[in-house]
Structure formats: structure tokens, C-alpha cells
């Protein structure tokens, strides 16, 4: 299966929690979160064939609607039961959550309960999170918990210093079709209010860290070490994307 090869897996894993963890991590280590087509004014499509062409055949990345949209198709093809859920991302700068369908995440049903899966958040969690516990869940990228917030579920992260940070609010109602996210997908491509129209964003997890570009600053994280470099121009940013991430853009 070309998609499995794209994320570095030779054979389909088992349809269980361990298999889901393998798929989730393999995707994060192989497919970057990026908005480069938006910055260049190239319209995005949620058509399944075009998503496969972009992410699998052209070995590009994308943002939540693209990455989680296509990953849901892979999981379903492998035999997982999948629901596409709406979420509202917390804005640190504004101190509020976004609109409904601001973000697409996935609920996976396995024996023993449901799981939250998200390979399209940029800097999220490396392994799926249990949706049926309110306890803290440890992950290589932090400690997370999912707690009730009115009619929604709040995903929260605790940093190394114990400080609590909201991540996003999940609408746990019945799952949606991918087409239900088309309006917000267009919004994030065109609106001045969208974080994706303000310059190149590109990030990918590494086995021992992360490489990221945002706001003209390239960041290399390896273990406890963090190195930042301000890029002098947009041309230098595109060069960084090609050389450090390996994208042909």
C-alpha cells in the first residue's frame, strides 16, 4: 500500500491499540504539518484523490483537514472504525477558542473504548489518547488530559513546570463527513484572521525532537537542546523547507 510506504511501514499493523500507536507515530515522523500552498495562493482540495496525490505521491504535508482527512481514510481501509470530529483550537494570543470545525480530529473505536487521534495539529501528542479517562496521560511531548467542558471535551496539556495550557475543545457528538469541514478549510486559506495566511509554517516530529519553521524563525530541537535561527528572507525560508524538511516546493 503506497500510503503505508509513505509513512515508513512495510505491512499493515494489527487493528488494535498497539497498531494504532504505530500508525500515529509513523505518520508524525514522516509527514510534516505545513501551510505552504496557502502562502503561495494555491487552493487546497479535500477531494480524496487529490489529497492522496499531494501527501502520498508528491510526499508533501498539509494541515488538519488534509492530514487527518486522509489518515482517516487509511485507518478505515485497514479496518479501524473512525469518526471525524469538530474541535475549536485555543488561541494563546487571543485567549479564546476558535469557531466550530476550526479543527478536524479523529475518534477511533477499539475494544476497550474510544481513542483520540490527531496527526494534523502541528505540535500535539505523539501517541493516541484515551477518550474515556479523565486522568493525566503521559506522552513524549507532554502530559495530557481530556475533561468535560459543558457539552464539549477539553484537551489540556501540562508542561514540565506543571503549567496547564488549553489545547482545543472537542465536540463529542456524532461524527461528520469530511465535506462538512470545507467551509472552514476555505476560511483558513483566505481570512486575515487565520494563522495560516501570515507566512510559512512547517513542522515535523523527529525521533529525538522536532524541526519547525514559524514567524520566520527556524527551530531545531534535539533532546533538551533548542537552537533558533531567524531567517533573513522568504527565499531563505523556502530553502530551509527544501533542505531541512525535504519538501520539493
N, C-alpha and C positions, 0 to 999 in steps of 0.2 A: 504494500500500500504506500503510494508516494508520500502521503501526509505523515505516516509513521517514520519514513526515511527522513523527511524534513526535520523532524524533532529528534533524530538520532536513535530511533528504536528499530530493531530488526524484525520483531514479531509482535503481534498484539498481546498485551498483558492480560491477566485474568480480569474478569468483570467483578472485582471486589475492591475493598478499601486500599489494599496494597497496590493493585493495578492502577487505581485512580491516582494515588500518590505519585507513582512512576510517570504517568502521563502528564500530570500537572507540572512536576518539576522539570521534566524533559522539555516541555513547551517553553517554560520561562527561561531556560538556559539556551534555547535555540532561536526563539522568535522575539525580536525587540518590540517594545511599545514605542510607537512613533507617529508623528503627525506631518510627515514631510510632504505628502501630496497636498494637504490642506494649505501649507505655507506656499506651495508653488501654484496654488489655484487650480489643481486638478481634482475634479469632482470624484467623490467616493461612491461606491456602489455596494449595496448589501445583497446583490444577486449572488447566489451560492457559487455559480460557475466563475464569476469574476473574482470573488474572494479567494477561491482555490487558485486561480491563476496568479493573483498578486502574492499571496502568502506562501503557497507551496511551490508553484512553478518558478516564479520570479524571486523567491526567497526574500521577500520583503516582510515588514511588520505591519502594524496598524494600531488603531485604538479600540476601545472596549467593544463597540458594536461589530467591528470586523473580527477581532481576535476571539472573543467569547462566542460570537455568532458562528464562526467556522468551527471552533473547538467543540461546540455543542453538536454539530453535525458529525464530527469524528466520534465523539462519545456514543451517540446514538447508533452509528454504524457498527460500533464494537459491541453493542448490546446493553449499554447503560440506559437507565431511564432518566431523562433530562427535562427540566423546566427552566425557561428563560424568565428571569425576574427583573423588575424595575428597581433601581436604587437611586438615592439622592446623595451626591457627594458633598462632604463638608468642606467649605472654603475657609482656609485659615485666615486669609486676608479680610474676608467679609464677616466671618463668624456665624455664617448661616449655611443651611443645606440648599442644594440646587432644586430644580423642578423635578416632578415625576418623569421617569425614563431618562434622567440625566446620565444614568449609567446602566449598563447591562451586566448582570452577574448570573450565575447558574446554580440551580438546586439539583443535586443528584440523589436519587433514592437507591439505597442499598439495603440489604438485610441488616437490621440493627438500627436503621434510622437514616435521616437525610443529612447531606453534606453541602457546605457552601464551597463553590469552585469559582475561581476568578483568575484567568491568565491575561486579563486586559485592563489592569489597574495601574500599571507602571511600577510603583513600589508598593506591593501588597504583601501577601503571605505566600511562602513557598510551597506549603502543603495544604490540602483541603482542610476546612474547619468543620467540626461537628455543629450542626444547626440545632440539635436537641439537648444541648447542655448550656448552662449559664456560667459554668466555671471558666477560669482562665485556661487558654490553650497555648502551649509553648511552640514557637516556630523559630527557625533560624533568623528570621527578620523581625522578631519581636514577640511580645505576648499579646494575645488577642482574646476578646470575649464578645459574645453576642447576647444582648439583653433586650427585654421588651421596652419599647418606647411608644406608648399609645398603641395604635394599630400597626405600627411598624416594628422592625427589629433593628437595634443599633449595633453596628460593628465598631468596637473600640480597640485601640492599641495602647499598651503601656510601654514606655521607653525604659532604657536601662536605669534611669533615675526614678522610675516609678510614676512619672507624669502621665496622666491619662489624656489621650488625644482621640476625638471622634474621627471616624473614617467615612462611613456612609450609613444611611438609613435604608433598610430593605423593606419593600412591600412584599409580605409573605403570601399574598393571595394567589389565586390560580395563575399558572404560568402564561406567558404571552408568546405570540408568534414574533419572529424576528422583524417582520414588516411593521409591527407596532412601534418600533424604535426609529423608523425612517424620519419622522418629523424632527426629533431631537438630534438625529445624525446630521440633518441639513443645518439645524441651528448651530451646532458646534463647528461646522465648516464655514459659516458666514458671519456670525454675530461677533461684534466687538466685545461682548461680554464673555465670550468663550475663551478659555485659557489656551485653546489650540490654534487661535488665529494670531497669536502675538509673537511668533517666532518658532524656530525649530526645537522640537522636543524629541529626544531619543534616549532610551534606557534599556539595558538588558542585564539580567542577573548572570553572575559568574559563579563557579563553584565555591570560590572563597571571597566573593564580594559583588561589586556592581560597577558598570561603566554607564555614565549618564551625561547628557547634554541638555541644559535648560537655561534660558536667560543669557545665552552667550557664554556660559561657564561650563567647561568640561570637567567632570569629576571622576576620578579613579579611586575605588575603594577596594582594599585588599586586607582582610582581617581587620585589625584595629587601625590601620593606616588609611588616611584620606588625603589625596592630593587634588588640588583645584588649579585650573588654568583658564584664565579669561582669554577667549578667542577674539582676535582683533577685528574680524570681519565675517560677513555671512559666507564668503568664499572659504574662509578657514574652517567655518563650522561644517560646511558640506564636505570638505576634505577630511575632517575628523570622523564624520559619519562613514565615509568610504574606508578609511584606513583602520579605525578602531573597531567599528561595528561590522564592517564588511558588506555594507549595503551598496548596491550599484544604483546610485541616484545622481 
